[in-house]
Amino acid sequence: MMATLIFLVLFFLGLYLALRPLRGPREPFPEPPRREELLRELEVLKEEVQNLEGEEKKLALARMVELERALEGWRPPAPRPFNPWPVALALGVVVLLGVGLWRYTLPRLPGETTVTQRAEARELKALQDKAKRTGEVADLLAWGRRAYELQAFDQAAEAYLEVLRKDPRNVEAVRRVGILLFMGGRLEEAEMFLQIAQHADPKAAEGWLFLGNLYFQKGQTEEAIAAWEKYLEVGGEARERVEGLIAMARAQGGKDGKSVYQARCAACHGAEAQGGVGPRLKGNPIVKAPEAVREIVLKGRGQMPAVPLAEGELKALLDYLSGL
């Protein structure tokens, strides 16, 4: 985003500097406003003044002097010879900056918008091509892991499902498919996959984190706390965040907007709405559109599952979110 803004600023600055010579110097005797109207008025006064007398004639003569002064000194601007250099310079600036925008900021592969994302998209495409070419589990796992890291969840799901077709006992693929099902709102299927994965590899912190999130999403607070405590036991890296989730889950119980948020939203969007698995809500313009938020909450969108709430809970939640 910042690279795009910098290039746009340079683009318009260069375009201004290149086109500035085309304006040329200002005429030393600019044409007065309404020149044609003033000339017509002067001609009429010259004809009428001959038939006027006394005070009327004085007023007409005074007006003629005023008009002549307004018109005095004007001369048509001399035509300037065409100079191709400013035009060539302007075109050069446009071409160079256009190439820069195309090379460094404009999307070239699905999902890419910046220099970093371009490199990541190319890397992901190379891993995808290799995995599809060889069909080896190791290559499919490499593709799935990188896609998951880059939040290209459609590709991650495709890679991990292909791993399971070739190796149904691959615990990483089972766990990641469960996580992706959770993100897609398919909670029952996600729970089954995650439980199988954690039974097979109870030291996988990631699985306990998402299993806790899933239970909390379903309103099973005790199960969620137990899963998060397992996450801490096996040395999960997001220790402070999960400890906050556990404390929040233990303290919940009210039906005010904050309590509803903590019970149903904080696991993904953060205890302070700062973002986590889900996007940041604090300061997000969408929370100022309650009808849009209502539809997203009740129907889900993208990786966010639908959250069934009673009307009172939903209203309290919307009021709370609008004040973030």
C-alpha positions as CSV (number, residue, x, y, z in Angstrom):
1,M,0.0,0.0,0.0
2,M,2.8,2.4,1.0
3,A,4.7,1.6,-2.2
4,T,1.6,2.4,-4.3
5,L,1.1,5.7,-2.6
6,I,4.7,6.7,-3.1
7,F,4.6,5.8,-6.8
8,L,1.3,7.7,-7.3
9,V,2.8,10.8,-5.6
10,L,5.9,10.6,-7.8
11,F,3.8,10.0,-10.8
12,F,1.6,13.1,-10.4
13,L,4.6,15.2,-9.4
14,G,6.5,14.2,-12.5
15,L,3.5,14.7,-14.7
16,Y,3.0,18.2,-13.3
17,L,6.7,19.1,-13.8
18,A,6.7,17.7,-17.3
19,L,3.5,19.5,-18.4
20,R,4.3,22.8,-16.7
21,P,6.4,24.2,-19.6
22,L,3.4,23.8,-21.9
23,R,1.5,26.5,-20.0
24,G,4.2,29.1,-21.1
25,P,4.6,32.5,-19.5
26,R,1.6,34.6,-18.6
27,E,0.7,37.3,-21.1
28,P,1.9,40.8,-19.8
29,F,-1.4,42.3,-21.1
30,P,-4.1,39.8,-20.3
31,E,-7.4,40.1,-22.1
32,P,-9.9,42.0,-19.8
33,P,-13.0,40.1,-18.7
34,R,-16.0,40.2,-21.1
35,R,-13.9,42.0,-23.7
36,E,-16.4,41.4,-26.5
37,E,-19.3,42.8,-24.4
38,L,-17.2,45.9,-23.5
39,L,-16.4,46.5,-27.1
40,R,-20.1,46.3,-28.1
41,E,-21.1,48.6,-25.3
42,L,-18.4,51.1,-26.4
43,E,-19.7,51.1,-30.0
44,V,-23.2,51.7,-28.9
45,L,-22.1,54.6,-26.7
46,K,-20.2,56.2,-29.6
47,E,-23.3,56.2,-31.7
48,E,-25.6,57.5,-29.0
49,V,-23.4,60.2,-27.5
50,Q,-23.9,62.4,-30.6
51,N,-27.6,62.7,-29.8
52,L,-27.2,63.3,-26.1
53,E,-27.0,66.6,-24.3
54,G,-26.2,68.0,-20.9
55,E,-25.8,65.6,-18.0
56,E,-26.6,62.5,-20.0
57,K,-23.8,63.3,-22.5
58,K,-21.3,63.7,-19.6
59,L,-22.3,60.4,-18.1
60,A,-22.0,58.7,-21.5
61,L,-18.6,60.2,-22.1
62,A,-17.4,59.2,-18.7
63,R,-18.5,55.6,-19.3
64,M,-16.7,55.6,-22.7
65,V,-13.5,56.7,-20.9
66,E,-13.9,53.9,-18.3
67,L,-14.4,51.3,-21.1
68,E,-11.4,52.5,-23.1
69,R,-9.2,52.3,-19.9
70,A,-10.5,48.7,-19.3
71,L,-9.6,47.8,-22.9
72,E,-6.3,49.8,-23.0
73,G,-3.1,47.9,-23.5
74,W,-4.6,44.5,-24.5
75,R,-3.1,42.8,-27.5
76,P,-3.7,39.3,-28.7
77,P,-1.1,36.8,-27.5
78,A,1.6,36.0,-30.1
79,P,1.3,32.4,-31.3
80,R,4.1,30.2,-29.8
81,P,5.9,27.7,-31.9
82,F,5.3,24.0,-31.0
83,N,8.1,22.6,-28.8
84,P,8.1,18.8,-28.8
85,W,10.5,18.4,-25.8
86,P,8.0,19.1,-23.0
87,V,5.6,16.6,-24.6
88,A,8.4,14.0,-25.0
89,L,9.4,14.5,-21.4
90,A,5.8,14.1,-20.1
91,L,5.4,10.9,-22.1
92,G,8.8,9.6,-20.7
93,V,7.7,10.3,-17.1
94,V,4.4,8.6,-17.7
95,V,6.0,5.5,-19.2
96,L,8.7,5.2,-16.5
97,L,6.3,5.6,-13.6
98,G,3.8,3.3,-15.3
99,V,6.5,0.7,-15.6
100,G,7.4,1.2,-12.0
101,L,3.8,0.8,-10.9
102,W,3.3,-2.3,-13.0
103,R,6.6,-3.9,-11.9
104,Y,6.4,-3.2,-8.2
105,T,2.8,-2.6,-7.1
106,L,0.1,-3.8,-9.5
107,P,-1.2,-7.4,-9.1
108,R,0.4,-10.0,-11.3
109,L,-0.7,-13.2,-9.6
110,P,-3.9,-14.0,-7.6
111,G,-3.8,-12.1,-4.3
112,E,-0.6,-10.2,-4.8
113,T,-0.5,-6.4,-4.4
114,T,3.0,-5.5,-3.1
115,V,6.6,-6.3,-3.8
116,T,6.7,-8.8,-0.9
117,Q,3.4,-10.4,-1.9
118,R,4.6,-10.8,-5.4
119,A,7.6,-12.8,-4.3
120,E,5.4,-14.8,-1.9
121,A,2.9,-15.5,-4.7
122,R,5.6,-16.7,-7.0
123,E,7.1,-18.9,-4.3
124,L,3.6,-20.4,-3.6
125,K,3.0,-20.9,-7.3
126,A,6.3,-22.8,-7.7
127,L,5.5,-25.0,-4.7
128,Q,2.0,-25.7,-6.2
129,D,3.4,-26.6,-9.6
130,K,6.0,-28.9,-8.1
131,A,3.4,-30.6,-5.8
132,K,1.0,-31.2,-8.7
133,R,3.8,-32.4,-10.9
134,T,5.3,-34.9,-8.5
135,G,2.3,-35.8,-6.4
136,E,4.7,-36.6,-3.5
137,V,3.4,-36.2,0.0
138,A,6.5,-34.1,1.0
139,D,5.9,-31.7,-1.8
140,L,2.2,-31.5,-1.1
141,L,3.0,-30.7,2.6
142,A,5.4,-28.0,1.6
143,W,2.8,-26.4,-0.6
144,G,0.1,-26.7,2.1
145,R,2.3,-25.3,4.9
146,R,3.3,-22.3,2.8
147,A,-0.3,-21.6,1.7
148,Y,-1.4,-21.8,5.3
149,E,1.3,-19.4,6.4
150,L,0.2,-16.9,3.7
151,Q,-3.4,-17.4,4.5
152,A,-4.2,-18.7,1.1
153,F,-6.6,-21.1,2.8
154,D,-8.2,-22.4,-0.4
155,Q,-4.9,-23.7,-1.6
156,A,-4.0,-25.0,1.8
157,A,-7.2,-27.0,1.9
158,E,-6.5,-28.4,-1.5
159,A,-3.0,-29.4,-0.6
160,Y,-3.8,-31.0,2.7
161,L,-6.8,-32.9,1.3
162,E,-4.6,-34.3,-1.4
163,V,-2.1,-35.4,1.3
164,L,-5.0,-37.3,3.1
165,R,-5.9,-39.0,-0.1
166,K,-2.4,-40.3,-0.3
167,D,-1.6,-40.7,3.4
168,P,-4.8,-40.8,5.5
169,R,-2.7,-41.2,8.7
170,N,-0.8,-37.9,8.2
171,V,-1.6,-36.1,11.5
172,E,-0.5,-32.7,10.3
173,A,-2.9,-32.9,7.4
174,V,-5.8,-34.1,9.7
175,R,-5.2,-31.2,12.1
176,R,-4.9,-28.5,9.4
177,V,-8.0,-29.8,7.6
178,G,-9.8,-29.5,11.0
179,I,-8.6,-26.0,11.4
180,L,-9.7,-25.0,7.9
181,L,-13.1,-26.6,8.5
182,F,-13.5,-24.5,11.7
183,M,-12.6,-21.4,9.7
184,G,-15.3,-22.3,7.2
185,G,-17.9,-22.6,9.9
186,R,-18.2,-26.4,9.7
187,L,-17.9,-26.9,13.4
188,E,-19.0,-30.5,13.8
189,E,-16.7,-31.8,11.1
190,A,-13.9,-29.6,12.4
191,E,-14.3,-31.0,15.9
192,M,-14.0,-34.6,14.7
193,F,-10.8,-33.9,12.7
194,L,-9.2,-31.9,15.5
195,Q,-10.1,-34.5,18.2
196,I,-8.5,-37.3,16.0
197,A,-5.4,-35.2,15.4
198,Q,-5.0,-34.3,19.1
199,H,-5.5,-37.9,20.1
200,A,-2.7,-38.9,17.7
201,D,-0.4,-36.1,18.6
202,P,-1.3,-34.5,21.9
203,K,1.8,-32.3,21.9
204,A,0.6,-30.2,18.9
205,A,-0.1,-26.8,20.5
206,E,-1.9,-25.5,17.4
207,G,-4.6,-28.2,17.6
208,W,-5.4,-27.4,21.2
209,L,-5.7,-23.7,20.5
210,F,-8.2,-24.2,17.7
211,L,-10.1,-26.9,19.6
212,G,-10.5,-24.5,22.4
213,N,-11.7,-21.8,20.0
214,L,-14.1,-24.2,18.5
215,Y,-15.6,-25.3,21.9
216,F,-15.8,-21.6,23.0
217,Q,-17.6,-20.8,19.7
218,K,-20.1,-23.6,20.5
219,G,-20.6,-22.2,24.0
220,Q,-18.9,-25.1,25.7
221,T,-16.8,-23.0,28.1
222,E,-15.4,-25.7,30.3
223,E,-14.2,-27.8,27.3
224,A,-12.7,-24.7,25.8
225,I,-10.8,-23.9,29.0
226,A,-9.5,-27.4,29.2
227,A,-8.2,-27.3,25.6
228,W,-6.5,-24.0,26.1
229,E,-4.9,-25.3,29.3
230,K,-3.5,-28.2,27.3
231,Y,-2.1,-25.6,24.8
232,L,-0.2,-24.0,27.7
233,E,1.0,-27.3,29.0
234,V,2.6,-28.3,25.7
235,G,4.3,-24.9,25.4
236,G,2.2,-23.0,22.9
237,E,3.9,-19.7,21.9
238,A,0.8,-17.4,22.3
239,R,0.9,-18.0,26.1
240,E,-0.2,-14.5,27.2
241,R,-3.1,-14.4,24.7
242,V,-4.4,-17.8,25.7
243,E,-4.1,-17.0,29.4
244,G,-6.2,-14.0,28.7
245,L,-8.8,-16.1,26.9
246,I,-9.0,-18.5,29.8
247,A,-9.4,-15.7,32.3
248,M,-12.1,-14.1,30.1
249,A,-13.9,-17.4,29.8
250,R,-13.9,-18.0,33.5
251,A,-15.2,-14.5,34.2
252,Q,-18.0,-14.5,31.5
253,G,-21.6,-15.1,32.3
254,G,-23.3,-11.8,31.7
255,K,-25.5,-10.9,28.7
256,D,-24.2,-7.4,28.2
257,G,-22.6,-6.6,24.9
258,K,-19.0,-7.0,26.2
259,S,-19.9,-10.4,27.8
260,V,-21.4,-11.6,24.6
261,Y,-18.4,-10.5,22.6
262,Q,-16.0,-12.2,25.0
263,A,-18.0,-15.4,25.0
264,R,-18.6,-15.7,21.2
265,C,-16.1,-13.4,19.4
266,A,-12.9,-12.9,21.4
267,A,-11.4,-16.3,20.7
268,C,-10.9,-15.3,17.0
269,H,-10.9,-11.4,17.1
270,G,-9.0,-10.9,20.4
271,A,-10.0,-10.0,23.9
272,E,-9.7,-6.3,23.1
273,A,-10.9,-6.7,19.5
274,Q,-7.3,-6.2,18.4
275,G,-7.5,-9.1,15.9
276,G,-6.2,-12.6,16.0
277,V,-7.3,-15.4,13.7
278,G,-10.1,-13.1,12.7
279,P,-9.6,-9.4,11.6
280,R,-9.2,-6.5,13.9
281,L,-12.6,-5.0,14.9
282,K,-11.5,-2.1,17.1
283,G,-11.5,0.9,14.7
284,N,-12.8,-1.2,11.8
285,P,-15.3,0.9,9.9
286,I,-17.7,-2.1,9.4
287,V,-18.7,-2.0,13.1
288,K,-20.4,1.3,12.4
289,A,-22.8,-0.5,10.0
290,P,-24.9,-2.7,12.4
291,E,-27.0,-4.3,9.6
292,A,-23.9,-5.5,7.8
293,V,-22.4,-6.8,11.1
294,R,-25.7,-8.5,11.9
295,E,-25.7,-10.4,8.5
296,I,-22.1,-11.4,8.9
297,V,-22.6,-12.7,12.5
298,L,-25.8,-14.7,11.7
299,K,-24.8,-16.0,8.3
300,G,-21.0,-16.0,8.4
301,R,-18.6,-14.7,5.7
302,G,-15.4,-16.1,4.2
303,Q,-13.5,-17.9,7.0
304,M,-15.8,-16.7,9.7
305,P,-18.6,-19.2,10.6
306,A,-22.1,-18.2,11.4
307,V,-22.7,-17.4,15.1
308,P,-26.2,-18.3,16.3
309,L,-27.3,-15.6,18.8
310,A,-30.6,-14.7,20.4
311,E,-32.0,-11.3,19.4
312,G,-31.2,-9.8,22.8
313,E,-27.6,-11.0,22.6
314,L,-27.2,-9.8,19.1
315,K,-28.5,-6.3,19.9
316,A,-26.2,-6.1,22.9
317,L,-23.2,-7.2,20.8
318,L,-24.0,-4.7,18.0
319,D,-24.2,-1.9,20.6
320,Y,-20.9,-2.9,22.0
321,L,-19.1,-3.2,18.7
322,S,-20.4,0.2,17.5
323,G,-18.7,1.8,20.5
324,L,-15.2,0.3,19.8
